[in-house]
Amino acid sequence: MENNKNYTIFGLILGVSLILSFGIGSFTFYKLRSMDFISTTGSAKKEVTSDKVKWTSSITRPVKVSTIKDGYAKMDADLKEVKNFLTSNGITEENIEISPIFMNEVYEQNQGAEKNYNLVQNIEVQSSDVQKISSLAKNTSSLIINKGVLFSTNSLEYYYSKLPETRIELLANAVGDAKARAEQLANAGGKKIGVLKSASSGVVQVTSPNSVEVSDYGMYDTSKIQKEIMVTVKASFEIK
């Protein structure tokens, strides 16, 4: 008796499931037949290699309040060493931007001790020789070891200058993807796709290859040389 009861319940569940599936399919078919347009979203991607790089670095000198003047003189000497290092490695002075020196107080627990500060100066290099700058940023130990300069890399940011042209190319491909999706839906309802009625593009996502990160406001990941550009399009097509 118990087994018969279980079979009965299973049969009821299966029957209801089939009815719901048929109903949903019929409703979709009906909606497609009663509509004069269909809207879908398409996307397109392309992997590119960055052709611009921005290298931000800094030199630092710890000083006491009584040695600030000497500290500024040493910062001048440090900057000359850094500029010599950069120019000797093929970076022109036109591509080097030097910020003014700024001073940060180092707070001590001992309130009676002489105040300490860090003198910091930022150096920015922009170049189209991405590989050379990337390699150079990893090999600055000669400045620190041989010259006694407290030099550090703050960031390496990679950019792709042809993004506007690539976006236009991908938009056309994304519309094609949206059309292919629309055709599949229309075929299911016994219809065919006609002319494109409207289309609107979404935000551009520039990410690392194989990344799943996206943003509603768009994204531009500058951390990697290789990038993946993705655009989306919402398109409406006539149904006939």
Buried (B, 14 or more C-beta within 10 A) or exposed (E): EEEEEEEEEEEEEEEEEEEEEEEEEEEEBEEBEEEEBBBBBBBBBBEBEBBBBBBBBBBBBEBBEEBBEEBBEBBEEBBEBBBEBBEEEEBEEEBBEBEEBEEEEEEEEEEEEEEBBBBBBBBBBBBEBBEBBBEBBEEBEEBEEEBEBBBEBEEBBBBBEEBEEBBEBBBEBBBBBBBEBBBEBBEEBEBEBBEBBEBEBBEBBBBBEEBEEBEEEEBBBBEBBEBBBBBBBBBBBBBE
